[in-house]
Amino acid sequence: MSESAVGFSLSENLLRVAQVVRRDGSIRIEKLNQKRFPHSFRLLTLDNQERFQTLLSTLEDVFEQDNWPATMGVSIPNELVLIKEFPVDDDLSQNELENQVHWEASQFLPDELSAEYVLSYQRLNFEQVSVLLVAFRELVLHRVRQAFDTIGSKPRFLGVDVFAALSAVNALYELNEGLSALLEVGENRAHLMLLKGGDYLVSKKLPYALAEEKETALFDNPEALAGFLKKESRKLLLDRKIDEGEMPFSQLFVYGEKASAELITALEDGPAVEVLLVDPFQPGGADEEVVEEEWRQNPSVWAPAVGVALQALESD
């Protein structure tokens, strides 16, 4: 028996769409599409009706070109959400846990903006029980639902690019039980997520402005970018008091707009035993005619679209 779903990744400048079929435990990409947004997918654009209409037109064009499965997932850029994790007592009742979540949210959401966010959270059960909290801007959720309502569709799952990419990695690769990491390398910032047995442990956004030189142009050089990423990885491990030796990550999975074979090579003397460029098009993953040649230059950017399609299949 096979199941099919489509994932829409709304990155800052591009709409990427991937239709995925899951059959007998394996996944296959059957259709891909990519369109450039006329305006960046940002709060200022979403808050402006005229600009939002141009985003909607891009989405309508994609639906007019192809027939897509009714099962849909949508992922939004990491920049448009706030992510935090914090420890909790393992014996909290559901009501006590919700109170703790709202209190933690109040510590990083300004009072005048708290009503504009929707909170989603998940308990993480490791040695130290903690909670993963994701705060969505209500405006973003409203605009995404409005856009798909306009074209007569309703996404089954709405998530975040970095968690969608994690779903793709777990489906495509055999992750070790120990500590590993998922690294998104974007145009202006990176996002490092530590994993334990393939599950979320902790993460941190890494704006390139954190670099001492404060010039992101320096990171057009893969070696300079790798140096920054290795240093920040060590800092996160130190901050979280994680001591796993000289090479704490058994695997480091890399994806994003600035991911490249050169960057993978530059990261190989860093904190991971194995460094991998995420590749949803790996042998058997997609038909030759589905993938345009330019997309094969950096297949990793398709991980969120593929991952959120899988999340849609797995959601109730």
Secondary structure, DSSP 8 states (H G I E B T S, - for coil): -EEEEEEEEE-SSEEEEEEEEEETTEEEEEEEEEEE-SS-SSHHHHT-HHHHHHHHHHHHHHHHH----S-EEEEE-GGGEEEEEEE--TT--HHHHHHHHHHHHHHHS-TTTGGGEEEEEEEEESSSEEEEEEEEEHHHHHHHHHHHHHTT---SEEEEHHHHHHHHHHHHS---SSEEEEEEE-SSEEEEEEEETTEEEEEEEEEGGGSTT--GGGGGSHHHHHHHHHHHHHHHHHHTT----SS-EEEEEEESTT--HHHHHHHTTSSEEEEEE--TTSTTSB-GGGS-GGGGGSGGGGHHHHHHHHHHHH--
